[in-house]
């Protein structure tokens, strides 16, 4: 069971994430603010961060830059929608800042879960490799 932090300010996508992980056994914590992500990461261990890019206060790019700057190595899955002409550059920027994977909105819940599970599996393999 993993602890997954999900930062999404759109209720529809929060519900889609709940559906995606309903039978996974993972512990989900939902936030709707980039500011809250940093405070929450500092207060406990999380195995994965799933974050939106466009949020009303601190955007997802700022969150990724700040968390990587502070040494958090939590895998990051970025979700983003918005105008299609801006989507590719924004997602490329997210990856350049340290996002591990991106998923574009709209998405189907199984796609979100599949990408998240792949990141969790890769992170576990890295941890096992480091302890061997």
N, CA, C and O atoms as CSV, one atom per row, in Angstrom:
chain,resi,resn,atom,element,x,y,z
A,1,UNK,N,N,0.839,-1.175,0.000
A,1,UNK,CA,C,0.000,0.000,0.000
A,1,UNK,C,C,0.888,1.244,0.000
A,1,UNK,O,O,1.825,1.353,0.791
A,2,UNK,N,N,0.582,2.162,-0.884
A,2,UNK,CA,C,1.343,3.403,-1.005
A,2,UNK,C,C,0.528,4.575,-0.472
A,2,UNK,O,O,-0.703,4.546,-0.439
A,3,UNK,N,N,1.252,5.600,-0.060
A,3,UNK,CA,C,0.615,6.870,0.325
A,3,UNK,C,C,0.756,7.807,-0.864
A,3,UNK,O,O,1.866,8.145,-1.275
A,4,UNK,N,N,-0.379,8.222,-1.410
A,4,UNK,CA,C,-0.396,9.060,-2.602
A,4,UNK,C,C,-1.013,10.409,-2.264
A,4,UNK,O,O,-2.122,10.486,-1.736
A,5,UNK,N,N,-0.284,11.461,-2.574
A,5,UNK,CA,C,-0.743,12.831,-2.387
A,5,UNK,C,C,-1.233,13.339,-3.737
A,5,UNK,O,O,-0.488,13.331,-4.717
A,6,UNK,N,N,-2.480,13.779,-3.785
A,6,UNK,CA,C,-3.081,14.244,-5.036
A,6,UNK,C,C,-3.478,15.705,-4.870
A,6,UNK,O,O,-4.300,16.044,-4.019
A,7,UNK,N,N,-2.879,16.571,-5.698
A,7,UNK,CA,C,-3.182,17.989,-5.651
A,7,UNK,C,C,-3.939,18.362,-6.922
A,7,UNK,O,O,-3.374,18.413,-8.015
A,8,UNK,N,N,-5.218,18.616,-6.747
A,8,UNK,CA,C,-6.112,18.917,-7.875
A,8,UNK,C,C,-7.209,19.833,-7.372
A,8,UNK,O,O,-7.877,19.523,-6.385
A,9,UNK,N,N,-7.400,20.963,-8.045
A,9,UNK,CA,C,-8.422,21.911,-7.607
A,9,UNK,C,C,-9.754,21.723,-8.311
A,9,UNK,O,O,-10.722,22.402,-7.970
A,10,UNK,N,N,-9.834,20.831,-9.272
A,10,UNK,CA,C,-11.076,20.569,-10.015
A,10,UNK,C,C,-11.758,19.330,-9.427
A,10,UNK,O,O,-11.192,18.237,-9.436
A,11,UNK,N,N,-12.957,19.510,-8.926
A,11,UNK,CA,C,-13.679,18.422,-8.254
A,11,UNK,C,C,-13.888,17.209,-9.155
A,11,UNK,O,O,-13.815,16.076,-8.679
A,12,UNK,N,N,-14.144,17.418,-10.434
A,12,UNK,CA,C,-14.334,16.299,-11.367
A,12,UNK,C,C,-13.092,15.414,-11.406
A,12,UNK,O,O,-13.203,14.189,-11.344
A,13,UNK,N,N,-11.925,16.014,-11.507
A,13,UNK,CA,C,-10.693,15.217,-11.584
A,13,UNK,C,C,-10.318,14.613,-10.236
A,13,UNK,O,O,-9.649,13.581,-10.183
A,14,UNK,N,N,-10.736,15.237,-9.165
A,14,UNK,CA,C,-10.554,14.613,-7.848
A,14,UNK,C,C,-11.394,13.331,-7.779
A,14,UNK,O,O,-10.932,12.301,-7.289
A,15,UNK,N,N,-12.619,13.411,-8.272
A,15,UNK,CA,C,-13.499,12.233,-8.292
A,15,UNK,C,C,-12.954,11.152,-9.209
A,15,UNK,O,O,-13.022,9.969,-8.874
A,16,UNK,N,N,-12.410,11.537,-10.366
A,16,UNK,CA,C,-11.816,10.550,-11.272
A,16,UNK,C,C,-10.634,9.844,-10.608
A,16,UNK,O,O,-10.440,8.642,-10.791
A,17,UNK,N,N,-9.856,10.587,-9.848
A,17,UNK,CA,C,-8.732,9.978,-9.129
A,17,UNK,C,C,-9.232,9.001,-8.067
A,17,UNK,O,O,-8.656,7.929,-7.886
A,18,UNK,N,N,-10.294,9.369,-7.371
A,18,UNK,CA,C,-10.875,8.455,-6.384
A,18,UNK,C,C,-11.335,7.163,-7.046
A,18,UNK,O,O,-11.111,6.074,-6.517
A,19,UNK,N,N,-11.976,7.284,-8.198
A,19,UNK,CA,C,-12.429,6.104,-8.944
A,19,UNK,C,C,-11.224,5.270,-9.375
A,19,UNK,O,O,-11.241,4.044,-9.268
A,20,UNK,N,N,-10.180,5.943,-9.862
A,20,UNK,CA,C,-8.990,5.241,-10.352
A,20,UNK,C,C,-8.366,4.359,-9.276
A,20,UNK,O,O,-7.896,3.260,-9.570
A,21,UNK,N,N,-8.359,4.832,-8.035
A,21,UNK,CA,C,-7.673,4.115,-6.964
A,21,UNK,C,C,-8.618,3.431,-5.978
A,21,UNK,O,O,-8.184,2.985,-4.916
A,22,UNK,N,N,-9.894,3.347,-6.316
A,22,UNK,CA,C,-10.907,2.830,-5.387
A,22,UNK,C,C,-10.563,1.460,-4.821
A,22,UNK,O,O,-10.732,1.236,-3.622
A,23,UNK,N,N,-10.096,0.558,-5.633
A,23,UNK,CA,C,-9.829,-0.801,-5.153
A,23,UNK,C,C,-8.336,-1.086,-5.018
A,23,UNK,O,O,-7.931,-2.246,-4.944
A,24,UNK,N,N,-7.525,-0.047,-4.987
A,24,UNK,CA,C,-6.065,-0.231,-4.997
A,24,UNK,C,C,-5.481,-0.526,-3.616
A,24,UNK,O,O,-4.411,-1.125,-3.504
A,25,UNK,N,N,-6.180,-0.108,-2.576
A,25,UNK,CA,C,-5.635,-0.255,-1.235
A,25,UNK,C,C,-4.683,0.864,-0.855
A,25,UNK,O,O,-4.199,0.898,0.275
A,26,UNK,N,N,-4.403,1.783,-1.777
A,26,UNK,CA,C,-3.518,2.898,-1.487
A,26,UNK,C,C,-4.235,3.930,-0.612
A,26,UNK,O,O,-5.455,4.083,-0.670
A,27,UNK,N,N,-3.450,4.622,0.185
A,27,UNK,CA,C,-3.969,5.696,1.013
A,27,UNK,C,C,-3.850,6.997,0.214
A,27,UNK,O,O,-2.755,7.395,-0.182
A,28,UNK,N,N,-4.985,7.647,-0.014
A,28,UNK,CA,C,-5.011,8.879,-0.794
A,28,UNK,C,C,-5.231,10.075,0.113
A,28,UNK,O,O,-6.025,10.025,1.053
A,29,UNK,N,N,-4.516,11.150,-0.184
A,29,UNK,CA,C,-4.759,12.412,0.499
A,29,UNK,C,C,-4.914,13.479,-0.585
A,29,UNK,O,O,-4.056,13.619,-1.457
A,30,UNK,N,N,-6.010,14.224,-0.522
A,30,UNK,CA,C,-6.318,15.225,-1.535
A,30,UNK,C,C,-6.057,16.630,-1.010
A,30,UNK,O,O,-6.399,16.966,0.124
A,31,UNK,N,N,-5.450,17.428,-1.854
A,31,UNK,CA,C,-5.221,18.845,-1.593
A,31,UNK,C,C,-5.694,19.620,-2.806
A,31,UNK,O,O,-5.813,19.065,-3.898
A,32,UNK,N,N,-5.966,20.906,-2.615
A,32,UNK,CA,C,-6.376,21.717,-3.765
A,32,UNK,C,C,-5.499,22.947,-3.917
A,32,UNK,O,O,-5.890,23.914,-4.570
A,33,UNK,N,N,-4.313,22.918,-3.317
A,33,UNK,CA,C,-3.439,24.076,-3.299
A,33,UNK,C,C,-1.979,23.662,-3.395
A,33,UNK,O,O,-1.526,22.764,-2.687
A,34,UNK,N,N,-1.254,24.330,-4.279
A,34,UNK,CA,C,0.177,24.075,-4.372
A,34,UNK,C,C,0.905,24.428,-3.091
A,34,UNK,O,O,1.883,23.771,-2.734
A,35,UNK,N,N,0.439,25.464,-2.389
A,35,UNK,CA,C,1.052,25.818,-1.114
A,35,UNK,C,C,0.913,24.677,-0.115
A,35,UNK,O,O,1.840,24.393,0.643
A,36,UNK,N,N,-0.231,24.033,-0.116
A,36,UNK,CA,C,-0.471,22.948,0.831
A,36,UNK,C,C,0.412,21.736,0.553
A,36,UNK,O,O,0.730,20.982,1.473
A,37,UNK,N,N,0.810,21.539,-0.698
A,37,UNK,CA,C,1.648,20.384,-1.036
A,37,UNK,C,C,2.958,20.445,-0.257
A,37,UNK,O,O,3.353,19.463,0.371
A,38,UNK,N,N,3.621,21.573,-0.294
A,38,UNK,CA,C,4.917,21.672,0.372
A,38,UNK,C,C,4.791,21.478,1.878
A,38,UNK,O,O,5.632,20.823,2.495
A,39,UNK,N,N,3.768,22.034,2.458
A,39,UNK,CA,C,3.540,21.880,3.896
A,39,UNK,C,C,3.262,20.407,4.226
A,39,UNK,O,O,3.748,19.888,5.231
A,40,UNK,N,N,2.484,19.747,3.381
A,40,UNK,CA,C,2.114,18.348,3.614
A,40,UNK,C,C,3.308,17.429,3.412
A,40,UNK,O,O,3.501,16.492,4.187
A,41,UNK,N,N,4.115,17.680,2.383
A,41,UNK,CA,C,5.307,16.855,2.161
A,41,UNK,C,C,6.253,16.933,3.356
A,41,UNK,O,O,6.884,15.940,3.718
A,42,UNK,N,N,6.349,18.101,3.961
A,42,UNK,CA,C,7.240,18.286,5.107
A,42,UNK,C,C,6.738,17.552,6.345
A,42,UNK,O,O,7.512,17.286,7.265
A,43,UNK,N,N,5.453,17.224,6.374
A,43,UNK,CA,C,4.885,16.626,7.580
A,43,UNK,C,C,4.794,15.102,7.539
A,43,UNK,O,O,4.366,14.493,8.519
A,44,UNK,N,N,5.182,14.478,6.440
A,44,UNK,CA,C,5.088,13.026,6.389
A,44,UNK,C,C,5.670,12.447,5.123
A,44,UNK,O,O,6.055,13.176,4.209
A,45,UNK,N,N,5.732,11.130,5.076
A,45,UNK,CA,C,6.282,10.416,3.914
A,45,UNK,C,C,5.172,10.097,2.919
A,45,UNK,O,O,4.105,9.614,3.296
A,46,UNK,N,N,5.433,10.369,1.663
A,46,UNK,CA,C,4.507,10.019,0.582
A,46,UNK,C,C,5.286,9.272,-0.482
A,46,UNK,O,O,6.458,9.558,-0.727
A,47,UNK,N,N,4.626,8.312,-1.112
A,47,UNK,CA,C,5.264,7.492,-2.137
A,47,UNK,C,C,5.090,8.053,-3.538
A,47,UNK,O,O,5.829,7.685,-4.451
A,48,UNK,N,N,4.109,8.950,-3.717
A,48,UNK,CA,C,3.825,9.502,-5.040
A,48,UNK,C,C,3.063,10.809,-4.876
A,48,UNK,O,O,2.191,10.935,-4.015
A,49,UNK,N,N,3.408,11.778,-5.717
A,49,UNK,CA,C,2.645,13.015,-5.816
A,49,UNK,C,C,2.029,13.067,-7.203
A,49,UNK,O,O,2.727,12.953,-8.210
A,50,UNK,N,N,0.728,13.239,-7.246
A,50,UNK,CA,C,0.020,13.483,-8.498
A,50,UNK,C,C,-0.485,14.912,-8.404
A,50,UNK,O,O,-1.237,15.247,-7.489
A,51,UNK,N,N,-0.076,15.755,-9.342
A,51,UNK,CA,C,-0.451,17.162,-9.238
A,51,UNK,C,C,-0.905,17.750,-10.557
A,51,UNK,O,O,-0.417,17.398,-11.631
A,52,UNK,N,N,-1.843,18.645,-10.438
A,52,UNK,CA,C,-2.277,19.454,-11.566
A,52,UNK,C,C,-1.201,20.512,-11.791
A,52,UNK,O,O,-0.382,20.766,-10.908
A,53,UNK,N,N,-1.203,21.121,-12.961
A,53,UNK,CA,C,-0.275,22.217,-13.231
A,53,UNK,C,C,-0.933,23.552,-12.916
A,53,UNK,O,O,-0.381,24.361,-12.172
A,54,UNK,N,N,-2.108,23.780,-13.479
A,54,UNK,CA,C,-2.766,25.077,-13.331
A,54,UNK,C,C,-3.631,25.058,-12.078
A,54,UNK,O,O,-4.641,24.358,-12.001
A,55,UNK,N,N,-3.194,25.864,-11.081
A,55,UNK,CA,C,-3.934,25.982,-9.829
A,55,UNK,C,C,-3.978,27.458,-9.453
A,55,UNK,O,O,-3.153,28.242,-9.921
A,56,UNK,N,N,-4.926,27.839,-8.619
A,56,UNK,CA,C,-5.121,29.265,-8.341
A,56,UNK,C,C,-4.008,29.934,-7.542
A,56,UNK,O,O,-3.845,31.149,-7.652
A,57,UNK,N,N,-3.247,29.213,-6.756
A,57,UNK,CA,C,-2.194,29.870,-5.986
A,57,UNK,C,C,-0.822,29.502,-6.548
A,57,UNK,O,O,-0.385,30.115,-7.522
A,58,UNK,N,N,-0.148,28.547,-5.979
A,58,UNK,CA,C,1.151,28.091,-6.472
A,58,UNK,C,C,0.896,26.996,-7.501
A,58,UNK,O,O,0.266,25.984,-7.194
A,59,UNK,N,N,1.390,27.201,-8.734
A,59,UNK,CA,C,1.105,26.208,-9.776
A,59,UNK,C,C,1.995,24.980,-9.636
A,59,UNK,O,O,2.958,24.974,-8.869
A,60,UNK,N,N,1.658,23.954,-10.384
A,60,UNK,CA,C,2.372,22.692,-10.293
A,60,UNK,C,C,3.841,22.798,-10.663
A,60,UNK,O,O,4.671,22.085,-10.099
A,61,UNK,N,N,4.177,23.676,-11.602
A,61,UNK,CA,C,5.586,23.858,-11.966
A,61,UNK,C,C,6.377,24.405,-10.777
A,61,UNK,O,O,7.497,23.968,-10.516
A,62,UNK,N,N,5.794,25.355,-10.067
A,62,UNK,CA,C,6.449,25.907,-8.873
A,62,UNK,C,C,6.608,24.834,-7.800
A,62,UNK,O,O,7.636,24.763,-7.126
A,63,UNK,N,N,5.585,24.005,-7.651
A,63,UNK,CA,C,5.644,22.925,-6.660
A,63,UNK,C,C,6.789,21.971,-6.986
A,63,UNK,O,O,7.575,21.614,-6.109
A,64,UNK,N,N,6.881,21.565,-8.237
A,64,UNK,CA,C,7.935,20.623,-8.632
A,64,UNK,C,C,9.313,21.247,-8.416
A,64,UNK,O,O,10.206,20.614,-7.853
A,65,UNK,N,N,9.478,22.477,-8.861
A,65,UNK,CA,C,10.768,23.165,-8.714
A,65,UNK,C,C,11.154,23.261,-7.230
A,65,UNK,O,O,12.296,22.985,-6.861
A,66,UNK,N,N,10.201,23.651,-6.394
A,66,UNK,CA,C,10.484,23.811,-4.968
A,66,UNK,C,C,10.785,22.477,-4.302
A,66,UNK,O,O,11.734,22.374,-3.526
A,67,UNK,N,N,9.986,21.452,-4.596
A,67,UNK,CA,C,10.215,20.166,-3.928
A,67,UNK,C,C,11.535,19.539,-4.353
A,67,UNK,O,O,12.239,18.958,-3.527
A,68,UNK,N,N,11.875,19.648,-5.625
A,68,UNK,CA,C,13.162,19.107,-6.079
A,68,UNK,C,C,14.316,19.933,-5.485
A,68,UNK,O,O,15.360,19.384,-5.134
A,69,UNK,N,N,14.120,21.235,-5.378
A,69,UNK,CA,C,15.132,22.095,-4.772
A,69,UNK,C,C,15.372,21.780,-3.302
A,69,UNK,O,O,16.471,21.985,-2.787
A,70,UNK,N,N,14.346,21.284,-2.632
A,70,UNK,CA,C,14.480,20.923,-1.217
A,70,UNK,C,C,14.879,19.463,-1.023
A,70,UNK,O,O,14.966,18.985,0.107
A,71,UNK,N,N,15.119,18.764,-2.118
A,71,UNK,CA,C,15.628,17.400,-2.037
A,71,UNK,C,C,14.593,16.299,-1.945
A,71,UNK,O,O,14.952,15.148,-1.696
A,72,UNK,N,N,13.316,16.610,-2.139
A,72,UNK,CA,C,12.299,15.559,-2.132
A,72,UNK,C,C,12.438,14.735,-3.408
A,72,UNK,O,O,12.421,15.275,-4.514
A,73,UNK,N,N,12.576,13.415,-3.239
A,73,UNK,CA,C,12.714,12.549,-4.408
A,73,UNK,C,C,11.443,11.754,-4.687
A,73,UNK,O,O,11.493,10.719,-5.351
A,74,UNK,N,N,10.325,12.221,-4.193
A,74,UNK,CA,C,9.027,11.585,-4.411
A,74,UNK,C,C,8.724,11.605,-5.914
A,74,UNK,O,O,8.840,12.658,-6.541
A,75,UNK,N,N,8.342,10.476,-6.501
A,75,UNK,CA,C,7.954,10.493,-7.909
A,75,UNK,C,C,6.766,11.430,-8.121
A,75,UNK,O,O,5.883,11.534,-7.269
A,76,UNK,N,N,6.757,12.108,-9.265
A,76,UNK,CA,C,5.715,13.074,-9.573
A,76,UNK,C,C,5.052,12.717,-10.897
A,76,UNK,O,O,5.712,12.537,-11.920
A,77,UNK,N,N,3.723,12.621,-10.844
A,77,UNK,CA,C,2.897,12.440,-12.033
A,77,UNK,C,C,2.093,13.717,-12.204
A,77,UNK,O,O,1.309,14.084,-11.329
A,78,UNK,N,N,2.286,14.390,-13.321
A,78,UNK,CA,C,1.633,15.664,-13.594
A,78,UNK,C,C,0.396,15.439,-14.448
A,78,UNK,O,O,0.420,14.687,-15.423
A,79,UNK,N,N,-0.696,16.114,-14.058
A,79,UNK,CA,C,-1.934,16.112,-14.850
A,79,UNK,C,C,-2.138,17.526,-15.355
A,79,UNK,O,O,-1.988,18.487,-14.601
A,80,UNK,N,N,-2.477,17.657,-16.626
A,80,UNK,CA,C,-2.763,18.989,-17.111
A,80,UNK,C,C,-3.716,18.958,-18.283
A,80,UNK,O,O,-3.692,18.049,-19.112
A,81,UNK,N,N,-4.538,19.957,-18.327
A,81,UNK,CA,C,-5.459,20.150,-19.439
A,81,UNK,C,C,-5.163,21.490,-20.050
A,81,UNK,O,O,-4.009,21.817,-20.327
A,82,UNK,N,N,-6.191,22.261,-20.259
A,82,UNK,CA,C,-5.993,23.593,-20.788
A,82,UNK,C,C,-5.946,23.615,-22.298
A,82,UNK,O,O,-6.308,22.647,-22.966
A,83,UNK,N,N,-5.497,24.733,-22.820
A,83,UNK,CA,C,-5.464,24.921,-24.264
A,83,UNK,C,C,-4.429,24.002,-24.887
A,83,UNK,O,O,-3.295,23.927,-24.412
A,84,UNK,N,N,-4.812,23.302,-25.948
A,84,UNK,CA,C,-3.915,22.325,-26.557
A,84,UNK,C,C,-2.628,22.952,-27.073
A,84,UNK,O,O,-1.598,22.279,-27.101
A,85,UNK,N,N,-2.649,24.220,-27.485
A,85,UNK,CA,C,-1.438,24.862,-27.987
A,85,UNK,C,C,-0.415,25.098,-26.874
A,85,UNK,O,O,0.780,25.209,-27.149
A,86,UNK,N,N,-0.870,25.176,-25.633
A,86,UNK,CA,C,0.032,25.384,-24.502
A,86,UNK,C,C,0.413,24.087,-23.799
A,86,UNK,O,O,1.379,24.051,-23.038
A,87,UNK,N,N,-0.341,23.029,-24.052
A,87,UNK,CA,C,-0.169,21.787,-23.306
A,87,UNK,C,C,1.239,21.203,-23.454
A,87,UNK,O,O,1.878,20.886,-22.450
A,88,UNK,N,N,1.723,21.060,-24.665
A,88,UNK,CA,C,3.026,20.427,-24.876
A,88,UNK,C,C,4.164,21.202,-24.209
A,88,UNK,O,O,4.984,20.581,-23.533
A,89,UNK,N,N,4.256,22.535,-24.366
A,89,UNK,CA,C,5.345,23.247,-23.687
A,89,UNK,C,C,5.258,23.187,-22.163
A,89,UNK,O,O,6.283,23.093,-21.488
A,90,UNK,N,N,4.059,23.238,-21.626
A,90,UNK,CA,C,3.897,23.181,-20.171
A,90,UNK,C,C,4.309,21.814,-19.644
A,90,UNK,O,O,5.002,21.725,-18.631
A,91,UNK,N,N,3.896,20.762,-20.314
A,91,UNK,CA,C,4.250,19.419,-19.868
A,91,UNK,C,C,5.746,19.168,-20.039
A,91,UNK,O,O,6.353,18.486,-19.214
A,92,UNK,N,N,6.348,19.713,-21.102
A,92,UNK,CA,C,7.800,19.594,-21.286
A,92,UNK,C,C,8.527,20.321,-20.152
A,92,UNK,O,O,9.535,19.830,-19.643
A,93,UNK,N,N,8.020,21.480,-19.762
A,93,UNK,CA,C,8.618,22.225,-18.651
A,93,UNK,C,C,8.512,21.428,-17.358
A,93,UNK,O,O,9.456,21.401,-16.568
A,94,UNK,N,N,7.381,20.783,-17.137
A,94,UNK,CA,C,7.199,19.964,-15.931
A,94,UNK,C,C,8.231,18.853,-15.883
A,94,UNK,O,O,8.813,18.587,-14.832
A,95,UNK,N,N,8.459,18.204,-17.012
A,95,UNK,CA,C,9.450,17.128,-17.038
A,95,UNK,C,C,10.861,17.676,-16.842
A,95,UNK,O,O,11.681,17.042,-16.178
A,96,UNK,N,N,11.151,18.833,-17.405
A,96,UNK,CA,C,12.475,19.439,-17.232
A,96,UNK,C,C,12.738,19.798,-15.765
A,96,UNK,O,O,13.881,19.767,-15.309
A,97,UNK,N,N,11.682,20.135,-15.037
A,97,UNK,CA,C,11.826,20.481,-13.626
A,97,UNK,C,C,11.897,19.262,-12.712
A,97,UNK,O,O,12.251,19.384,-11.540
A,98,UNK,N,N,11.562,18.089,-13.243
A,98,UNK,CA,C,11.677,16.884,-12.426
A,98,UNK,C,C,10.448,16.021,-12.319
A,98,UNK,O,O,10.432,15.072,-11.536
A,99,UNK,N,N,9.404,16.324,-13.091
A,99,UNK,CA,C,8.240,15.423,-13.109
A,99,UNK,C,C,8.655,14.124,-13.795
A,99,UNK,O,O,9.379,14.144,-14.790
A,100,UNK,N,N,8.198,13.010,-13.263
A,100,UNK,CA,C,8.563,11.715,-13.829
A,100,UNK,C,C,7.695,11.323,-15.015
A,100,UNK,O,O,8.182,10.731,-15.978
A,101,UNK,N,N,6.424,11.649,-14.947
A,101,UNK,CA,C,5.477,11.297,-16.011
A,101,UNK,C,C,4.432,12.391,-16.116
A,101,UNK,O,O,4.241,13.180,-15.190
A,102,UNK,N,N,3.765,12.428,-17.244
A,102,UNK,CA,C,2.667,13.367,-17.453
A,102,UNK,C,C,1.460,12.615,-18.011
A,102,UNK,O,O,1.596,11.624,-18.728
A,103,UNK,N,N,0.291,13.111,-17.663
A,103,UNK,CA,C,-0.946,12.593,-18.234
A,103,UNK,C,C,-1.799,13.808,-18.581
A,103,UNK,O,O,-1.949,14.723,-17.771
A,104,UNK,N,N,-2.353,13.812,-19.778
A,104,UNK,CA,C,-3.138,14.959,-20.201
A,104,UNK,C,C,-4.611,14.719,-19.940
A,104,UNK,O,O,-5.111,13.598,-20.033
A,105,UNK,N,N,-5.288,15.804,-19.611
A,105,UNK,CA,C,-6.729,15.774,-19.387
A,105,UNK,C,C,-7.400,16.020,-20.724
A,105,UNK,O,O,-6.878,16.789,-21.530
A,106,UNK,N,N,-8.509,15.411,-20.982
A,106,UNK,CA,C,-9.173,14.426,-20.117
A,106,UNK,C,C,-8.479,13.067,-20.195
A,106,UNK,O,O,-7.859,12.726,-21.203
A,107,UNK,N,N,-8.594,12.311,-19.125
A,107,UNK,CA,C,-8.044,10.964,-19.079
A,107,UNK,C,C,-9.082,10.035,-18.466
A,107,UNK,O,O,-10.030,10.475,-17.815
A,108,UNK,N,N,-8.883,8.761,-18.685
A,108,UNK,CA,C,-9.756,7.754,-18.088
A,108,UNK,C,C,-9.088,7.266,-16.802
A,108,UNK,O,O,-7.864,7.148,-16.753
A,109,UNK,N,N,-9.869,6.984,-15.767
A,109,UNK,CA,C,-9.287,6.534,-14.495
A,109,UNK,C,C,-8.285,5.384,-14.622
A,109,UNK,O,O,-7.254,5.414,-13.950
A,110,UNK,N,N,-8.549,4.358,-15.466
A,110,UNK,CA,C,-7.538,3.292,-15.563
A,110,UNK,C,C,-6.178,3.784,-16.066
A,110,UNK,O,O,-5.142,3.248,-15.671
A,111,UNK,N,N,-6.175,4.791,-16.926
A,111,UNK,CA,C,-4.907,5.332,-17.423
A,111,UNK,C,C,-4.132,6.009,-16.302
A,111,UNK,O,O,-2.913,5.864,-16.212
A,112,UNK,N,N,-4.830,6.743,-15.453
A,112,UNK,CA,C,-4.188,7.393,-14.319
A,112,UNK,C,C,-3.590,6.346,-13.379
A,112,UNK,O,O,-2.440,6.459,-12.955
A,113,UNK,N,N,-4.376,5.347,-13.067
A,113,UNK,CA,C,-3.896,4.306,-12.151
A,113,UNK,C,C,-2.709,3.554,-12.749
A,113,UNK,O,O,-1.757,3.239,-12.036
A,114,UNK,N,N,-2.756,3.266,-14.041
A,114,UNK,CA,C,-1.668,2.530,-14.697
A,114,UNK,C,C,-0.357,3.320,-14.611
A,114,UNK,O,O,0.687,2.754,-14.285
A,115,UNK,N,N,-0.408,4.612,-14.899
A,115,UNK,CA,C,0.810,5.426,-14.836
A,115,UNK,C,C,1.308,5.541,-13.398
A,115,UNK,O,O,2.512,5.471,-13.150
A,116,UNK,N,N,0.402,5.714,-12.463
A,116,UNK,CA,C,0.789,5.811,-11.059
A,116,UNK,C,C,1.439,4.520,-10.576
A,116,UNK,O,O,2.473,4.556,-9.908
A,117,UNK,N,N,0.846,3.398,-10.906
A,117,UNK,CA,C,1.398,2.104,-10.482
A,117,UNK,C,C,2.783,1.873,-11.075
A,117,UNK,O,O,3.655,1.307,-10.415
A,118,UNK,N,N,2.991,2.308,-12.321
A,118,UNK,CA,C,4.307,2.156,-12.942
A,118,UNK,C,C,5.351,2.989,-12.203
A,118,UNK,O,O,6.475,2.533,-11.994
A,119,UNK,N,N,4.986,4.199,-11.812
A,119,UNK,CA,C,5.916,5.038,-11.053
A,119,UNK,C,C,6.216,4.446,-9.681
A,119,UNK,O,O,7.363,4.457,-9.235
A,120,UNK,N,N,5.193,3.932,-9.018
A,120,UNK,CA,C,5.402,3.310,-7.709
A,120,UNK,C,C,6.311,2.090,-7.819
A,120,UNK,O,O,7.183,1.880,-6.976
A,121,UNK,N,N,6.105,1.296,-8.852
A,121,UNK,CA,C,6.923,0.099,-9.058
A,121,UNK,C,C,8.379,0.486,-9.346
A,121,UNK,O,O,9.302,-0.133,-8.816
A,122,UNK,N,N,8.584,1.501,-10.176
A,122,UNK,CA,C,9.944,1.948,-10.490
A,122,UNK,C,C,10.640,2.496,-9.248
A,122,UNK,O,O,11.825,2.238,-9.036
A,123,UNK,N,N,9.914,3.249,-8.430
A,123,UNK,CA,C,10.494,3.802,-7.204
A,123,UNK,C,C,10.875,2.685,-6.236
A,123,UNK,O,O,11.922,2.746,-5.591
A,124,UNK,N,N,10.030,1.675,-6.138
A,124,UNK,CA,C,10.341,0.543,-5.274
A,124,UNK,C,C,11.577,-0.202,-5.766
A,124,UNK,O,O,12.424,-0.602,-4.966
A,125,UNK,N,N,11.681,-0.386,-7.062
A,125,UNK,CA,C,12.846,-1.070,-7.631
A,125,UNK,C,C,14.124,-0.280,-7.356
A,125,UNK,O,O,15.165,-0.871,-7.068
A,126,UNK,N,N,14.056,1.059,-7.443
A,126,UNK,CA,C,15.215,1.891,-7.138
A,126,UNK,C,C,15.615,1.741,-5.668
A,126,UNK,O,O,16.798,1.625,-5.350
A,127,UNK,N,N,14.614,1.744,-4.771
A,127,UNK,CA,C,14.918,1.591,-3.349
A,127,UNK,C,C,15.567,0.237,-3.068
A,127,UNK,O,O,16.532,0.155,-2.309
A,128,UNK,N,N,15.047,-0.809,-3.671
A,128,UNK,CA,C,15.606,-2.138,-3.466
A,128,UNK,C,C,17.022,-2.232,-4.021
A,128,UNK,O,O,17.878,-2.900,-3.442
A,129,UNK,N,N,17.263,-1.568,-5.131
A,129,UNK,CA,C,18.596,-1.546,-5.726
A,129,UNK,C,C,19.599,-0.811,-4.866
A,129,UNK,O,O,20.779,-1.160,-4.842
A,130,UNK,N,N,19.135,0.208,-4.159
A,130,UNK,CA,C,20.003,0.985,-3.304
A,130,UNK,C,C,20.356,0.244,-2.021
A,130,UNK,O,O,21.422,0.459,-1.444
A,131,UNK,N,N,19.445,-0.638,-1.573
A,131,UNK,CA,C,19.702,-1.339,-0.316
A,131,UNK,C,C,20.415,-2.664,-0.527
A,131,UNK,O,O,20.856,-3.293,0.435
A,132,UNK,N,N,20.532,-3.090,-1.770
A,132,UNK,CA,C,21.172,-4.384,-2.039
A,132,UNK,C,C,22.675,-4.292,-2.004
A,132,UNK,O,O,23.360,-5.293,-2.210
